[in-house]
Amino acid sequence: MRDLNDFDILILPGGHNSGPDHWQTHWEAAFSNMRRVEQDDWEVPIYADWSRRLTEAVNRCERPVLLV
């Protein structure tokens, strides 16, 4: 079994992002290898922009990627 530290983990919040008490926010703070993929507008997401941001985030990763 592999360890979570073997991966770059990208957090992909749903609509409206994840607030300060959301589990995704807590995990992001707890694990140094987790990063949120930010968007320009969480209220009105545009697929092309979201896809570009995700692709850029994956391309910056140096280890195998997990999407959460």
HTML snippet that shows the backbone in 3Dmol.js (N, CA, C, O; Angstrom):
<script src="https://3Dmol.org/build/3Dmol-min.js"></script>
<div id="view" style="width:600px;height:400px;position:relative"></div>
<script>
const pdb = `
ATOM      1  N   MET A   1       0.835  -1.174   0.000  1.00  0.00           N
ATOM      2  CA  MET A   1       0.000   0.000   0.000  1.00  0.00           C
ATOM      3  C   MET A   1       0.884   1.242   0.000  1.00  0.00           C
ATOM      4  O   MET A   1       1.921   1.278   0.663  1.00  0.00           O
ATOM      5  N   ARG A   2       0.468   2.255  -0.746  1.00  0.00           N
ATOM      6  CA  ARG A   2       1.245   3.492  -0.819  1.00  0.00           C
ATOM      7  C   ARG A   2       0.781   4.471   0.241  1.00  0.00           C
ATOM      8  O   ARG A   2      -0.352   4.409   0.719  1.00  0.00           O
ATOM      9  N   ASP A   3       1.667   5.365   0.591  1.00  0.00           N
ATOM     10  CA  ASP A   3       1.407   6.399   1.579  1.00  0.00           C
ATOM     11  C   ASP A   3       0.864   7.644   0.881  1.00  0.00           C
ATOM     12  O   ASP A   3       1.227   7.912  -0.264  1.00  0.00           O
ATOM     13  N   LEU A   4       0.004   8.405   1.549  1.00  0.00           N
ATOM     14  CA  LEU A   4      -0.524   9.643   0.970  1.00  0.00           C
ATOM     15  C   LEU A   4       0.577  10.625   0.610  1.00  0.00           C
ATOM     16  O   LEU A   4       0.411  11.436  -0.302  1.00  0.00           O
ATOM     17  N   ASN A   5       1.692  10.561   1.310  1.00  0.00           N
ATOM     18  CA  ASN A   5       2.805  11.468   1.023  1.00  0.00           C
ATOM     19  C   ASN A   5       3.499  11.160  -0.298  1.00  0.00           C
ATOM     20  O   ASN A   5       4.351  11.925  -0.748  1.00  0.00           O
ATOM     21  N   ASP A   6       3.134  10.037  -0.921  1.00  0.00           N
ATOM     22  CA  ASP A   6       3.691   9.678  -2.228  1.00  0.00           C
ATOM     23  C   ASP A   6       2.984  10.415  -3.368  1.00  0.00           C
ATOM     24  O   ASP A   6       3.377  10.278  -4.526  1.00  0.00           O
ATOM     25  N   PHE A   7       1.950  11.192  -3.053  1.00  0.00           N
ATOM     26  CA  PHE A   7       1.108  11.815  -4.064  1.00  0.00           C
ATOM     27  C   PHE A   7       1.046  13.328  -3.897  1.00  0.00           C
ATOM     28  O   PHE A   7       1.250  13.856  -2.803  1.00  0.00           O
ATOM     29  N   ASP A   8       0.763  14.014  -4.995  1.00  0.00           N
ATOM     30  CA  ASP A   8       0.303  15.399  -4.956  1.00  0.00           C
ATOM     31  C   ASP A   8      -1.216  15.306  -5.021  1.00  0.00           C
ATOM     32  O   ASP A   8      -1.761  14.690  -5.936  1.00  0.00           O
ATOM     33  N   ILE A   9      -1.897  15.908  -4.064  1.00  0.00           N
ATOM     34  CA  ILE A   9      -3.347  15.773  -3.951  1.00  0.00           C
ATOM     35  C   ILE A   9      -3.986  17.125  -4.242  1.00  0.00           C
ATOM     36  O   ILE A   9      -3.699  18.124  -3.581  1.00  0.00           O
ATOM     37  N   LEU A  10      -4.855  17.131  -5.242  1.00  0.00           N
ATOM     38  CA  LEU A  10      -5.547  18.355  -5.641  1.00  0.00           C
ATOM     39  C   LEU A  10      -6.990  18.284  -5.162  1.00  0.00           C
ATOM     40  O   LEU A  10      -7.714  17.336  -5.467  1.00  0.00           O
ATOM     41  N   ILE A  11      -7.395  19.296  -4.410  1.00  0.00           N
ATOM     42  CA  ILE A  11      -8.762  19.388  -3.914  1.00  0.00           C
ATOM     43  C   ILE A  11      -9.585  20.166  -4.927  1.00  0.00           C
ATOM     44  O   ILE A  11      -9.214  21.269  -5.328  1.00  0.00           O
ATOM     45  N   LEU A  12     -10.710  19.582  -5.338  1.00  0.00           N
ATOM     46  CA  LEU A  12     -11.593  20.184  -6.335  1.00  0.00           C
ATOM     47  C   LEU A  12     -12.947  20.446  -5.686  1.00  0.00           C
ATOM     48  O   LEU A  12     -13.846  19.611  -5.782  1.00  0.00           O
ATOM     49  N   PRO A  13     -13.104  21.593  -5.027  1.00  0.00           N
ATOM     50  CA  PRO A  13     -14.376  21.875  -4.374  1.00  0.00           C
ATOM     51  C   PRO A  13     -15.524  21.944  -5.374  1.00  0.00           C
ATOM     52  O   PRO A  13     -15.329  22.204  -6.562  1.00  0.00           O
ATOM     53  N   GLY A  14     -16.709  21.707  -4.863  1.00  0.00           N
ATOM     54  CA  GLY A  14     -17.906  21.852  -5.684  1.00  0.00           C
ATOM     55  C   GLY A  14     -18.327  23.308  -5.759  1.00  0.00           C
ATOM     56  O   GLY A  14     -17.558  24.209  -5.423  1.00  0.00           O
ATOM     57  N   GLY A  15     -19.542  23.525  -6.199  1.00  0.00           N
ATOM     58  CA  GLY A  15     -20.059  24.867  -6.316  1.00  0.00           C
ATOM     59  C   GLY A  15     -19.948  25.645  -5.017  1.00  0.00           C
ATOM     60  O   GLY A  15     -20.163  25.091  -3.939  1.00  0.00           O
ATOM     61  N   HIS A  16     -19.622  26.896  -5.110  1.00  0.00           N
ATOM     62  CA  HIS A  16     -19.511  27.816  -3.983  1.00  0.00           C
ATOM     63  C   HIS A  16     -18.266  27.590  -3.140  1.00  0.00           C
ATOM     64  O   HIS A  16     -18.148  28.159  -2.054  1.00  0.00           O
ATOM     65  N   ASN A  17     -17.320  26.758  -3.626  1.00  0.00           N
ATOM     66  CA  ASN A  17     -16.066  26.493  -2.915  1.00  0.00           C
ATOM     67  C   ASN A  17     -16.358  25.741  -1.622  1.00  0.00           C
ATOM     68  O   ASN A  17     -17.464  25.225  -1.457  1.00  0.00           O
ATOM     69  N   SER A  18     -15.429  25.668  -0.729  1.00  0.00           N
ATOM     70  CA  SER A  18     -15.594  25.002   0.565  1.00  0.00           C
ATOM     71  C   SER A  18     -15.225  25.995   1.654  1.00  0.00           C
ATOM     72  O   SER A  18     -14.124  26.546   1.658  1.00  0.00           O
ATOM     73  N   GLY A  19     -16.133  26.214   2.558  1.00  0.00           N
ATOM     74  CA  GLY A  19     -15.919  27.199   3.611  1.00  0.00           C
ATOM     75  C   GLY A  19     -14.902  26.754   4.645  1.00  0.00           C
ATOM     76  O   GLY A  19     -14.337  25.665   4.537  1.00  0.00           O
ATOM     77  N   PRO A  20     -14.666  27.587   5.644  1.00  0.00           N
ATOM     78  CA  PRO A  20     -13.636  27.315   6.651  1.00  0.00           C
ATOM     79  C   PRO A  20     -13.905  26.083   7.503  1.00  0.00           C
ATOM     80  O   PRO A  20     -12.968  25.540   8.090  1.00  0.00           O
ATOM     81  N   ASP A  21     -15.141  25.625   7.593  1.00  0.00           N
ATOM     82  CA  ASP A  21     -15.458  24.447   8.401  1.00  0.00           C
ATOM     83  C   ASP A  21     -15.666  23.188   7.570  1.00  0.00           C
ATOM     84  O   ASP A  21     -16.010  22.139   8.116  1.00  0.00           O
ATOM     85  N   HIS A  22     -15.464  23.276   6.274  1.00  0.00           N
ATOM     86  CA  HIS A  22     -15.648  22.125   5.386  1.00  0.00           C
ATOM     87  C   HIS A  22     -14.470  21.157   5.539  1.00  0.00           C
ATOM     88  O   HIS A  22     -13.339  21.584   5.774  1.00  0.00           O
ATOM     89  N   TRP A  23     -14.737  19.854   5.405  1.00  0.00           N
ATOM     90  CA  TRP A  23     -13.668  18.863   5.569  1.00  0.00           C
ATOM     91  C   TRP A  23     -12.536  19.093   4.577  1.00  0.00           C
ATOM     92  O   TRP A  23     -11.379  18.838   4.909  1.00  0.00           O
ATOM     93  N   GLN A  24     -12.837  19.571   3.360  1.00  0.00           N
ATOM     94  CA  GLN A  24     -11.768  19.802   2.385  1.00  0.00           C
ATOM     95  C   GLN A  24     -10.799  20.871   2.896  1.00  0.00           C
ATOM     96  O   GLN A  24      -9.588  20.750   2.711  1.00  0.00           O
ATOM     97  N   THR A  25     -11.315  21.893   3.522  1.00  0.00           N
ATOM     98  CA  THR A  25     -10.480  22.961   4.061  1.00  0.00           C
ATOM     99  C   THR A  25      -9.607  22.436   5.198  1.00  0.00           C
ATOM    100  O   THR A  25      -8.433  22.794   5.293  1.00  0.00           O
ATOM    101  N   HIS A  26     -10.167  21.597   6.050  1.00  0.00           N
ATOM    102  CA  HIS A  26      -9.396  21.015   7.155  1.00  0.00           C
ATOM    103  C   HIS A  26      -8.288  20.099   6.635  1.00  0.00           C
ATOM    104  O   HIS A  26      -7.161  20.134   7.130  1.00  0.00           O
ATOM    105  N   TRP A  27      -8.615  19.283   5.634  1.00  0.00           N
ATOM    106  CA  TRP A  27      -7.595  18.395   5.068  1.00  0.00           C
ATOM    107  C   TRP A  27      -6.486  19.193   4.405  1.00  0.00           C
ATOM    108  O   TRP A  27      -5.311  18.858   4.552  1.00  0.00           O
ATOM    109  N   GLU A  28      -6.843  20.242   3.676  1.00  0.00           N
ATOM    110  CA  GLU A  28      -5.843  21.076   3.009  1.00  0.00           C
ATOM    111  C   GLU A  28      -4.867  21.668   4.033  1.00  0.00           C
ATOM    112  O   GLU A  28      -3.667  21.761   3.773  1.00  0.00           O
ATOM    113  N   ALA A  29      -5.383  22.061   5.180  1.00  0.00           N
ATOM    114  CA  ALA A  29      -4.528  22.620   6.231  1.00  0.00           C
ATOM    115  C   ALA A  29      -3.678  21.549   6.904  1.00  0.00           C
ATOM    116  O   ALA A  29      -2.580  21.837   7.380  1.00  0.00           O
ATOM    117  N   ALA A  30      -4.172  20.324   6.947  1.00  0.00           N
ATOM    118  CA  ALA A  30      -3.491  19.256   7.676  1.00  0.00           C
ATOM    119  C   ALA A  30      -2.392  18.564   6.864  1.00  0.00           C
ATOM    120  O   ALA A  30      -1.455  18.014   7.442  1.00  0.00           O
ATOM    121  N   PHE A  31      -2.495  18.585   5.553  1.00  0.00           N
ATOM    122  CA  PHE A  31      -1.557  17.843   4.703  1.00  0.00           C
ATOM    123  C   PHE A  31      -0.835  18.804   3.758  1.00  0.00           C
ATOM    124  O   PHE A  31      -1.468  19.499   2.964  1.00  0.00           O
ATOM    125  N   SER A  32       0.472  18.836   3.850  1.00  0.00           N
ATOM    126  CA  SER A  32       1.252  19.781   3.037  1.00  0.00           C
ATOM    127  C   SER A  32       1.224  19.447   1.546  1.00  0.00           C
ATOM    128  O   SER A  32       1.548  20.302   0.722  1.00  0.00           O
ATOM    129  N   ASN A  33       0.848  18.234   1.190  1.00  0.00           N
ATOM    130  CA  ASN A  33       0.829  17.842  -0.222  1.00  0.00           C
ATOM    131  C   ASN A  33      -0.561  18.010  -0.849  1.00  0.00           C
ATOM    132  O   ASN A  33      -0.798  17.542  -1.963  1.00  0.00           O
ATOM    133  N   MET A  34      -1.476  18.674  -0.139  1.00  0.00           N
ATOM    134  CA  MET A  34      -2.812  18.947  -0.683  1.00  0.00           C
ATOM    135  C   MET A  34      -2.929  20.420  -1.042  1.00  0.00           C
ATOM    136  O   MET A  34      -2.557  21.301  -0.266  1.00  0.00           O
ATOM    137  N   ARG A  35      -3.460  20.666  -2.249  1.00  0.00           N
ATOM    138  CA  ARG A  35      -3.675  22.036  -2.718  1.00  0.00           C
ATOM    139  C   ARG A  35      -5.050  22.132  -3.367  1.00  0.00           C
ATOM    140  O   ARG A  35      -5.494  21.216  -4.059  1.00  0.00           O
ATOM    141  N   ARG A  36      -5.695  23.227  -3.136  1.00  0.00           N
ATOM    142  CA  ARG A  36      -7.004  23.493  -3.738  1.00  0.00           C
ATOM    143  C   ARG A  36      -6.811  24.068  -5.139  1.00  0.00           C
ATOM    144  O   ARG A  36      -5.952  24.924  -5.350  1.00  0.00           O
ATOM    145  N   VAL A  37      -7.596  23.605  -6.077  1.00  0.00           N
ATOM    146  CA  VAL A  37      -7.602  24.189  -7.416  1.00  0.00           C
ATOM    147  C   VAL A  37      -8.624  25.321  -7.379  1.00  0.00           C
ATOM    148  O   VAL A  37      -9.832  25.085  -7.356  1.00  0.00           O
ATOM    149  N   GLU A  38      -8.119  26.554  -7.373  1.00  0.00           N
ATOM    150  CA  GLU A  38      -8.979  27.739  -7.260  1.00  0.00           C
ATOM    151  C   GLU A  38      -9.621  28.073  -8.602  1.00  0.00           C
ATOM    152  O   GLU A  38      -9.120  27.709  -9.666  1.00  0.00           O
ATOM    153  N   GLN A  39     -10.739  28.773  -8.515  1.00  0.00           N
ATOM    154  CA  GLN A  39     -11.457  29.216  -9.702  1.00  0.00           C
ATOM    155  C   GLN A  39     -11.684  30.725  -9.627  1.00  0.00           C
ATOM    156  O   GLN A  39     -11.632  31.315  -8.548  1.00  0.00           O
ATOM    157  N   ASP A  40     -11.935  31.338 -10.771  1.00  0.00           N
ATOM    158  CA  ASP A  40     -12.199  32.779 -10.799  1.00  0.00           C
ATOM    159  C   ASP A  40     -13.508  33.118 -10.107  1.00  0.00           C
ATOM    160  O   ASP A  40     -13.584  34.089  -9.354  1.00  0.00           O
ATOM    161  N   ASP A  41     -14.531  32.328 -10.357  1.00  0.00           N
ATOM    162  CA  ASP A  41     -15.862  32.641  -9.833  1.00  0.00           C
ATOM    163  C   ASP A  41     -16.554  31.335  -9.438  1.00  0.00           C
ATOM    164  O   ASP A  41     -17.013  30.579 -10.293  1.00  0.00           O
ATOM    165  N   TRP A  42     -16.620  31.085  -8.137  1.00  0.00           N
ATOM    166  CA  TRP A  42     -17.242  29.851  -7.650  1.00  0.00           C
ATOM    167  C   TRP A  42     -18.755  29.877  -7.816  1.00  0.00           C
ATOM    168  O   TRP A  42     -19.387  28.820  -7.824  1.00  0.00           O
ATOM    169  N   GLU A  43     -19.342  31.041  -7.946  1.00  0.00           N
ATOM    170  CA  GLU A  43     -20.792  31.146  -8.067  1.00  0.00           C
ATOM    171  C   GLU A  43     -21.267  30.869  -9.496  1.00  0.00           C
ATOM    172  O   GLU A  43     -22.358  30.336  -9.703  1.00  0.00           O
ATOM    173  N   VAL A  44     -20.439  31.236 -10.479  1.00  0.00           N
ATOM    174  CA  VAL A  44     -20.790  31.022 -11.889  1.00  0.00           C
ATOM    175  C   VAL A  44     -19.574  30.397 -12.585  1.00  0.00           C
ATOM    176  O   VAL A  44     -18.845  31.084 -13.301  1.00  0.00           O
ATOM    177  N   PRO A  45     -19.360  29.090 -12.372  1.00  0.00           N
ATOM    178  CA  PRO A  45     -18.182  28.453 -12.976  1.00  0.00           C
ATOM    179  C   PRO A  45     -18.324  28.350 -14.497  1.00  0.00           C
ATOM    180  O   PRO A  45     -19.410  28.131 -15.034  1.00  0.00           O
ATOM    181  N   ILE A  46     -17.196  28.514 -15.154  1.00  0.00           N
ATOM    182  CA  ILE A  46     -17.137  28.372 -16.612  1.00  0.00           C
ATOM    183  C   ILE A  46     -16.247  27.169 -16.896  1.00  0.00           C
ATOM    184  O   ILE A  46     -15.073  27.153 -16.526  1.00  0.00           O
ATOM    185  N   TYR A  47     -16.813  26.164 -17.556  1.00  0.00           N
ATOM    186  CA  TYR A  47     -16.098  24.905 -17.735  1.00  0.00           C
ATOM    187  C   TYR A  47     -14.719  25.088 -18.365  1.00  0.00           C
ATOM    188  O   TYR A  47     -13.752  24.490 -17.893  1.00  0.00           O
ATOM    189  N   ALA A  48     -14.606  25.888 -19.402  1.00  0.00           N
ATOM    190  CA  ALA A  48     -13.311  26.061 -20.080  1.00  0.00           C
ATOM    191  C   ALA A  48     -12.260  26.608 -19.115  1.00  0.00           C
ATOM    192  O   ALA A  48     -11.109  26.172 -19.139  1.00  0.00           O
ATOM    193  N   ASP A  49     -12.648  27.560 -18.269  1.00  0.00           N
ATOM    194  CA  ASP A  49     -11.715  28.117 -17.291  1.00  0.00           C
ATOM    195  C   ASP A  49     -11.364  27.081 -16.228  1.00  0.00           C
ATOM    196  O   ASP A  49     -10.201  26.944 -15.849  1.00  0.00           O
ATOM    197  N   TRP A  50     -12.372  26.352 -15.749  1.00  0.00           N
ATOM    198  CA  TRP A  50     -12.164  25.319 -14.732  1.00  0.00           C
ATOM    199  C   TRP A  50     -11.217  24.246 -15.265  1.00  0.00           C
ATOM    200  O   TRP A  50     -10.287  23.831 -14.575  1.00  0.00           O
ATOM    201  N   SER A  51     -11.458  23.809 -16.480  1.00  0.00           N
ATOM    202  CA  SER A  51     -10.626  22.775 -17.105  1.00  0.00           C
ATOM    203  C   SER A  51      -9.185  23.245 -17.261  1.00  0.00           C
ATOM    204  O   SER A  51      -8.251  22.487 -17.001  1.00  0.00           O
ATOM    205  N   ARG A  52      -9.002  24.493 -17.686  1.00  0.00           N
ATOM    206  CA  ARG A  52      -7.649  25.043 -17.855  1.00  0.00           C
ATOM    207  C   ARG A  52      -6.926  25.084 -16.520  1.00  0.00           C
ATOM    208  O   ARG A  52      -5.758  24.704 -16.439  1.00  0.00           O
ATOM    209  N   ARG A  53      -7.604  25.541 -15.470  1.00  0.00           N
ATOM    210  CA  ARG A  53      -6.990  25.609 -14.142  1.00  0.00           C
ATOM    211  C   ARG A  53      -6.596  24.218 -13.643  1.00  0.00           C
ATOM    212  O   ARG A  53      -5.518  24.040 -13.076  1.00  0.00           O
ATOM    213  N   LEU A  54      -7.463  23.246 -13.855  1.00  0.00           N
ATOM    214  CA  LEU A  54      -7.157  21.886 -13.425  1.00  0.00           C
ATOM    215  C   LEU A  54      -5.956  21.341 -14.190  1.00  0.00           C
ATOM    216  O   LEU A  54      -5.068  20.733 -13.592  1.00  0.00           O
ATOM    217  N   THR A  55      -5.919  21.547 -15.482  1.00  0.00           N
ATOM    218  CA  THR A  55      -4.795  21.084 -16.299  1.00  0.00           C
ATOM    219  C   THR A  55      -3.491  21.723 -15.843  1.00  0.00           C
ATOM    220  O   THR A  55      -2.471  21.042 -15.739  1.00  0.00           O
ATOM    221  N   GLU A  56      -3.514  23.020 -15.573  1.00  0.00           N
ATOM    222  CA  GLU A  56      -2.312  23.710 -15.094  1.00  0.00           C
ATOM    223  C   GLU A  56      -1.853  23.141 -13.755  1.00  0.00           C
ATOM    224  O   GLU A  56      -0.659  22.934 -13.542  1.00  0.00           O
ATOM    225  N   ALA A  57      -2.793  22.891 -12.861  1.00  0.00           N
ATOM    226  CA  ALA A  57      -2.446  22.353 -11.539  1.00  0.00           C
ATOM    227  C   ALA A  57      -1.836  20.963 -11.661  1.00  0.00           C
ATOM    228  O   ALA A  57      -0.847  20.661 -10.993  1.00  0.00           O
ATOM    229  N   VAL A  58      -2.408  20.122 -12.500  1.00  0.00           N
ATOM    230  CA  VAL A  58      -1.871  18.772 -12.701  1.00  0.00           C
ATOM    231  C   VAL A  58      -0.474  18.857 -13.303  1.00  0.00           C
ATOM    232  O   VAL A  58       0.414  18.109 -12.894  1.00  0.00           O
ATOM    233  N   ASN A  59      -0.265  19.740 -14.252  1.00  0.00           N
ATOM    234  CA  ASN A  59       1.045  19.870 -14.898  1.00  0.00           C
ATOM    235  C   ASN A  59       2.132  20.345 -13.941  1.00  0.00           C
ATOM    236  O   ASN A  59       3.309  20.060 -14.162  1.00  0.00           O
ATOM    237  N   ARG A  60       1.762  21.065 -12.881  1.00  0.00           N
ATOM    238  CA  ARG A  60       2.741  21.524 -11.889  1.00  0.00           C
ATOM    239  C   ARG A  60       3.123  20.426 -10.887  1.00  0.00           C
ATOM    240  O   ARG A  60       4.107  20.567 -10.161  1.00  0.00           O
ATOM    241  N   CYS A  61       2.369  19.362 -10.847  1.00  0.00           N
ATOM    242  CA  CYS A  61       2.633  18.295  -9.878  1.00  0.00           C
ATOM    243  C   CYS A  61       3.901  17.530 -10.242  1.00  0.00           C
ATOM    244  O   CYS A  61       4.235  17.358 -11.415  1.00  0.00           O
ATOM    245  N   GLU A  62       4.588  17.082  -9.212  1.00  0.00           N
ATOM    246  CA  GLU A  62       5.834  16.349  -9.407  1.00  0.00           C
ATOM    247  C   GLU A  62       5.707  14.864  -9.062  1.00  0.00           C
ATOM    248  O   GLU A  62       6.595  14.070  -9.372  1.00  0.00           O
ATOM    249  N   ARG A  63       4.618  14.504  -8.431  1.00  0.00           N
ATOM    250  CA  ARG A  63       4.362  13.108  -8.043  1.00  0.00           C
ATOM    251  C   ARG A  63       3.052  12.657  -8.702  1.00  0.00           C
ATOM    252  O   ARG A  63       2.356  13.469  -9.312  1.00  0.00           O
ATOM    253  N   PRO A  64       2.716  11.376  -8.583  1.00  0.00           N
ATOM    254  CA  PRO A  64       1.398  10.965  -9.060  1.00  0.00           C
ATOM    255  C   PRO A  64       0.307  11.827  -8.411  1.00  0.00           C
ATOM    256  O   PRO A  64       0.440  12.255  -7.265  1.00  0.00           O
ATOM    257  N   VAL A  65      -0.762  12.072  -9.157  1.00  0.00           N
ATOM    258  CA  VAL A  65      -1.806  12.999  -8.715  1.00  0.00           C
ATOM    259  C   VAL A  65      -3.050  12.236  -8.253  1.00  0.00           C
ATOM    260  O   VAL A  65      -3.490  11.276  -8.887  1.00  0.00           O
ATOM    261  N   LEU A  66      -3.604  12.703  -7.119  1.00  0.00           N
ATOM    262  CA  LEU A  66      -4.914  12.261  -6.660  1.00  0.00           C
ATOM    263  C   LEU A  66      -5.836  13.463  -6.699  1.00  0.00           C
ATOM    264  O   LEU A  66      -5.473  14.543  -6.232  1.00  0.00           O
ATOM    265  N   LEU A  67      -7.022  13.284  -7.250  1.00  0.00           N
ATOM    266  CA  LEU A  67      -8.024  14.347  -7.264  1.00  0.00           C
ATOM    267  C   LEU A  67      -9.064  14.037  -6.199  1.00  0.00           C
ATOM    268  O   LEU A  67      -9.627  12.943  -6.162  1.00  0.00           O
ATOM    269  N   VAL A  68      -9.315  15.025  -5.326  1.00  0.00           N
ATOM    270  CA  VAL A  68     -10.292  14.850  -4.245  1.00  0.00           C
ATOM    271  C   VAL A  68     -11.379  15.879  -4.421  1.00  0.00           C
ATOM    272  O   VAL A  68     -12.318  15.928  -3.626  1.00  0.00           O
TER     273      VAL A  68
END
`;
const viewer = $3Dmol.createViewer("view");
viewer.addModel(pdb, "pdb");
viewer.setStyle({}, {cartoon: {color: "spectrum"}});
viewer.zoomTo();
viewer.render();
</script>
